[in-house]
Amino acid sequence: MADAYIAGIDMLKFGRYPDRSFGELGGEAALLALDDAGLGVRDVQALYCGSVFGSFEMPGQNVMRQIGQTGIPVTNVSNACATGAAAFREAWIAVKAGICDVALAVGVEKMPRGMLGGGEETAISHEGLFGSASMPCVFAESGMEHAAKYGTTFEQFAKVSVKNHHHSTMNPKAMYQKETPLEEVMGAEMIAYPNTKLMCSVNVDGAAAAVVVSEKKAKELGLDRAIRVRASALASDPWNPRNPTMWDVNSVTQLAAKQAYEQAGLGADDIDLIELHDCFATAELLHYENLGLCAEGEAGRMIDDDETALGGRIPVNVSGGLLSKGHPLGATGIANMYEVALHLRGEAGARQVENAKRGLTHVVGLGTACAVHILEKA
Amino acid sequence: MNKTSKTKERMSTDPKPAQKFIKFETGGRPYIEGKRCRSCAAVMTSEPLACPACGAREGYDSFRAAETGVLHAYSIVARSYPGVATPFVSAIVDLDDGLTLKGNLINIPPTPETITPGMKLRVTFDDALGRTDKEGGSYIAYFFEPAEQGA
């Protein structure tokens, strides 16, 4: 079966857009992606629109109201933090299946303020009674599990934040462009030990879009800037006796990564850069191991040795990651792919990963969904 | 189990369990009730339609969970939602018979120096921190504390 390609991809600068609707934000990203592909709305045969907080208001149809109501099939997708990647994957499936030659994937989000993960409605609140269901705490516990097993330290977790904030100083589309030295990260307000405020991703609004096309269409458009989708894998959480009492983001990632590497016939060593789900600094280190970037227990050493910094052995989150670029749930997955595409096209400016041929993107939505994509320069 | 017993039935005004898997002995003492898959013996605190571990639909046997276990992971929560007192320790605890529960770890200073994964804990039951529902009803919750204390 022929591969599908990304012919156009773009994102809005992540930030706060209180006066703009889901349709407007998603529509703008869609038009940017179409322009990047050299296509128009009449070329688009299907739209898959990802959003979490806009999922009740038919965001995809509202995107069409902004860019042209051509009557094509529109499907709205919601899959927690894996929403954007899941929408992209639906477009990929439609193209791979031969149902259409041009499918558009949009991820759009407007975020509420404050911490996510307040837990389910019960007769009395369970927060602070049966531990905490807040996301900073849930991911702190995952980090502490790693710490108990391998001796990973607060400082090593904090270094993730230092690195990703540094990377974002070179990304004009990131929410923040600000260095955060180690003392500042570790000394910031403690939210849930070991995650300080600067080790939590930023709740921002944003949108990103990708035009997925068939090989035939990609060749017709010219392969110069085309991105080949080598793998698209999506996993749900397999049985594990502690999950969901303790959300397991590890086995679901391992499962999706294994499938993606098998699909592509590639291994972690073949990848030149990675955008992974650093929703909290603690999470990033876990995923070094889950994605096979190092052996089990070596993530702490990897960050100490700067192996995942720009210029290192395998740069991770050179965009600034969710920690500093921002994390608008529905848009994040496609924004990760945009970052990888920039590098594969040699258009990433100051943060360009030299000679990048292949990149991997990863998102995890608690509940739980994990998507892994492998993209390659055509 | 023991449905015929008429001694000390719980009254509708008695505190209610704050989790469905908190049950009461006829004498009123609370305990954790686990469910064990009749096919693969996986344990959990609810009864899914089919076993999430093996897919069997053979049902579950109830068991009274162990009240001792070890700390698997934790976080010291310094900031929570409005109205929730901090700090508190959010703990993931593996009970000795395989159930994993999440709850507050109490009677220990909330610092990384004092809390050690792998430490032995025991389950205690108490009022749900004074929290009441809209009808003013009170609840019984479980907590964890170091096993050595008061031993």
Interface residues (C-beta under 8 A of the other chain):
Chain A: G114 M115 G118 T122 A123 I124 S125 H126 E127 G128 L129 F130 G131 S132 S134 P136 C137 A140 E141 S142 M144 E145 A147 A148 F154 E189 M190 I191 A192 Y193 P194 N195 W239 P241 R242 T245 M246
Chain B: K16 A18 Q19 A42 V43 M44 T45 P52 A53 H72 A73 Y74 S75 I76 V77 A78 R79 S80 Y81 G83 V84 A85 T86 F88 V89 S90 A91 I92 D94 G98 T100 L101 K102 G103 N104 P112 P117 G118 A128 L129 R131 T132 D133 K134 G137 Y139 A141 Y142
